[in-house]
Amino acid sequence: MALVNADRIKSELNTFDIDCGDDILDKMLEQCLCNRLQGDEIVLEWVAFSTTKGGLKLSLNTLEQFEHEVLNKKYKAKPSIAKREESHNRTRDINSLHDLIKAEEEEESLLDSYSTPAKGSQKRALTTPEHPQSKRSAALIASPSLLLCSASFFPSVTPSQKYSQRGGRGEVVSTFGAVQGTRWAGRKGQTNGVQLELLEGSEDSLINNYKYMFQRLRDVRNVLTEKIEELGEELRTNFNIEEFSPVSLPAQDSVIVLGQVCCDSNGKLNSQSVLLEAGPEQGGRQVPVDLSELRDYSLFPGQVVVMEGMNTSGKKFVASKLFEGVPLPFYSTPIKQEMDMDIPDVPEQFLVMVACGPYTPSDGLTFDPLVDLINVIARDRPDVCILLGPFVDSKHEQIEKSLVTETFDAIFSRCVGSIVEGTKGVGCRLVFVPSQRDVHHHFIYPQPPFILPDLSKDDAKRMTLVPDPCTLLIDGVTFGLTSTDILFHMGAEEISCASGSDRFSRILKHMLTQRNYYPLYPPVEEVNMDYEKFQGYGQMPLSPDVLIVPSELRFFIKDVIGCVCVNPGRLTKGQVGGTYGRLLIQRSAPSIDGKRVSPCVAGQVVKI
């Protein structure tokens, strides 16, 4: 299938004198991807649909209506010819996503070469002839660019021209909360620093390496069965359901059933291929599900659901109602701790900076983006800096071709050393989260934390090495972290008929209501899942106040059922610069009447 891009769709729309904004083009690109359509095909389908509806105006709402009434029925309902063909189509979906991202990177790179830096970018503390570094900043940073000198990685290498010529440096591209007049700076050592720890403590967290590749299908089945039973019991209690009926038992009356969504083949899930697999207590059978009577739904493989409907023959369940998932409660300070706290000493706010790799452009292992990030840290002086992998990206072309002259561990150690030395004068807490794309680390999920045995005692006090995924407690505010691209993976598998909601919000809501960091089953091929460890370390102990989910997809900050969800983007996008995120959090005061007060969060996504 030829590559679909925004310019092609816009050109086809111009043929019919239809104007649209970037958000509409992004939505139509998403529809092309999910339904395997070309730009001219989706425009023709829209024109036909608009004409039959009396000349509808192109908007996000009418596109949702168009997707539900035309695309879902016409394209997603096609039956599979064979499992092999469906498997090929599924692979093609993922490849199409990667091609789409690559095309957007090239387009952004081309536009940046003709643009000028934003007005605010002149204030960045960059060490360049145009913007010399102040003496104070020079004292704070211990030459990270020297530590990351690329000459030791390659015999002959030149800095990325496209990265150095990028436009829009320091431009704010997404905001959340009350950001007007906000001063984006940390406390600058006014207190003893933030309190940061793993929520469940080191004894109940994944802190050591473990043996894997010994997983049995029986163990996987047991984990999935327990997940169905635990979530089913929570839903039964919440909705006052007496009991669940066996999903395959013929019944002339309406019944309520519990099960896990799965697909009837190896292909992509669609409205005609949905199966409901019950747990052992409900018979353990798989039954096709008819969704035609449901007005709103959002389903994905692996989702535990409770449905109401009829199964008169025992061979097909006709669903008439889908019960909403129930998230876990938020964190509340223990009463004894509240009594011991001196409320006036509680800091008013703290600044958290979030960045996700890769930290090098795709045309060379020059860590210029990381050096720029260190300069930003020295300028803004955040209280906590969360850095997610990959640090040494296994998908980098020169890593794949083994063109480096040092070991992967040596490159990683130098990368970490530059961050530690460059932020020493800032005094911020550093959190390192591994990625399955880190070529030097364990390729398994959940992923154990990095091991850095050569750290000095002072550096070790500032650094926190955490697993992927994990839940952190920072000054009484909970953070859920995962470097695995769950948005990308679930976005290719989810089907929906839901008006008034966007795909990102639906996926994030699924994560919170399914109560784990990777609810998709089966996982995509690039995720090597150990389900026994996942049962112990991949679950959400509570609903986090802030959920960090970096992705190849478009950056955002949004509120989803009370949780502030952040996709900071990646620090580099191909050969050009990407984005990072920053969050200014005002911690809630201890509760007096037993009611929890949510922390106040303001956030921005900024171009590096």
TANOR-V812683 format. One record per run of one state. SS is the DSSP state (a for helix, b for strand, c for the rest). FROM is the first residue (numbers start at 1). TO is the last residue. If there is no record, write none. Layout:
ss & from & to
SS & FROM & TO
SS & FROM & TO
This chain:
ss & from & to
c & 1 & 5
a & 6 & 15
c & 16 & 21
a & 22 & 35
c & 36 & 38
a & 39 & 52
c & 53 & 59
a & 60 & 74
c & 75 & 82
a & 83 & 113
c & 114 & 118
a & 119 & 123
c & 124 & 134
a & 135 & 140
c & 141 & 143
a & 144 & 147
c & 148 & 149
a & 150 & 152
c & 153 & 160
a & 161 & 164
c & 165 & 171
b & 172 & 176
c & 177 & 195
b & 196 & 198
c & 199 & 201
a & 202 & 204
c & 205 & 216
a & 217 & 238
c & 239 & 250
b & 251 & 263
c & 264 & 273
b & 274 & 277
c & 278 & 279
a & 280 & 282
c & 283 & 285
b & 286 & 290
c & 291 & 296
b & 297 & 299
c & 300 & 303
b & 304 & 311
c & 312 & 315
b & 316 & 322
c & 323 & 329
b & 330 & 330
c & 331 & 334
a & 335 & 340
c & 341 & 342
a & 343 & 345
c & 346 & 349
b & 350 & 356
c & 357 & 367
a & 368 & 380
c & 381 & 383
b & 384 & 388
c & 389 & 392
b & 393 & 393
c & 394 & 396
a & 397 & 400
c & 401 & 407
a & 408 & 422
c & 423 & 428
b & 429 & 433
c & 434 & 437
b & 438 & 438
c & 439 & 444
b & 445 & 445
c & 446 & 446
b & 447 & 447
c & 448 & 456
a & 457 & 462
b & 463 & 466
c & 467 & 467
b & 468 & 468
c & 469 & 469
b & 470 & 474
c & 475 & 476
b & 477 & 482
c & 483 & 485
a & 486 & 491
c & 492 & 494
b & 495 & 497
c & 498 & 502
a & 503 & 514
c & 515 & 515
b & 516 & 516
c & 517 & 528
b & 529 & 529
c & 530 & 530
a & 531 & 537
c & 538 & 538
b & 539 & 539
c & 540 & 542
b & 543 & 543
c & 544 & 545
b & 546 & 549
c & 550 & 555
b & 556 & 560
c & 561 & 562
b & 563 & 567
c & 568 & 571
b & 572 & 573
c & 574 & 575
b & 576 & 577
c & 578 & 578
b & 579 & 586
c & 587 & 599
b & 600 & 607
c & 608 & 608
